[in-house]
Amino acid sequence: MGIVKISDLMHENLRVAGTALSRSINAQAEHWMRIGMLTELHPELDHREICQLLVRAELEGGLDIAMAVAAPVDKPRAPSNGKKH
């Protein structure tokens, strides 16, 4: 565990979001960091898919960067109209 310095404005944003979502400031910051990390590692995923990845990670013992990088992504494909591009 360590200390991360953030701006006063970001701290206030965390406080407001955390209160609205029944999370502590630290829990809200960690949530946003997880979402950001997964978004950078998997830019092809939308928010719903990122949330599903977080749930799978939690069921497997928690999210770590090695799991996040190696995680298979089950992205649904758009229906094919039979034409080849």
C-alpha positions in Angstrom: 0.0 0.0 0.0 1.2 3.5 -0.7 0.2 7.1 -1.0 -0.8 8.6 -4.3 -1.0 12.4 -4.5 -4.0 13.7 -6.5 -5.4 17.2 -7.1 -7.9 18.7 -4.7 -10.5 18.7 -7.6 -10.0 15.0 -8.3 -10.3 14.3 -4.5 -13.6 16.2 -4.5 -14.8 14.2 -7.6 -13.9 11.0 -5.8 -15.8 12.1 -2.7 -18.9 13.0 -4.7 -18.9 9.8 -6.8 -18.1 7.6 -3.8 -20.9 9.1 -1.8 -23.4 8.7 -4.7 -22.3 5.1 -5.2 -21.9 4.1 -1.5 -18.1 3.7 -1.8 -15.3 5.2 0.3 -13.1 7.7 -1.4 -10.3 5.0 -1.6 -12.7 2.4 -3.0 -14.0 4.8 -5.7 -10.4 5.7 -6.7 -9.5 2.0 -7.0 -12.7 1.3 -9.0 -11.8 4.1 -11.4 -8.2 2.9 -11.7 -9.4 -0.7 -12.5 -11.7 0.7 -15.2 -9.0 2.8 -16.6 -6.4 0.0 -16.6 -8.7 -2.4 -18.3 -9.8 0.3 -20.9 -6.1 0.9 -21.8 -5.4 -2.9 -22.0 -8.6 -3.7 -23.9 -9.7 -0.6 -25.9 -12.0 -2.8 -28.0 -14.3 -3.5 -25.0 -17.2 -1.3 -24.0 -18.2 -0.5 -20.4 -20.5 -3.5 -20.0 -17.7 -5.9 -21.1 -15.2 -4.2 -18.8 -17.6 -4.8 -15.9 -18.0 -8.4 -16.9 -14.3 -8.8 -16.9 -14.1 -7.3 -13.4 -16.7 -9.7 -12.2 -14.9 -12.7 -13.7 -11.6 -11.5 -12.2 -13.3 -11.2 -8.7 -14.6 -14.7 -9.0 -11.1 -15.9 -9.8 -9.5 -14.2 -6.8 -9.2 -10.5 -7.8 -7.8 -8.4 -10.6 -4.0 -8.3 -11.2 -2.3 -6.9 -14.3 -1.0 -10.4 -15.4 -4.6 -11.7 -15.4 -5.9 -8.5 -17.1 -3.4 -8.8 -19.9 -3.9 -12.5 -20.4 -7.6 -12.5 -20.1 -9.4 -13.9 -23.1 -11.9 -11.4 -24.5 -15.2 -12.9 -25.6 -16.4 -10.0 -27.8 -19.6 -10.8 -29.6 -19.4 -10.5 -33.4 -21.9 -8.5 -35.5 -24.3 -10.7 -37.4 -23.0 -11.5 -40.9 -25.0 -10.6 -43.9 -23.2 -13.2 -46.0 -21.1 -10.7 -48.0 -17.4 -10.8 -47.9 -15.5 -7.5 -47.6 
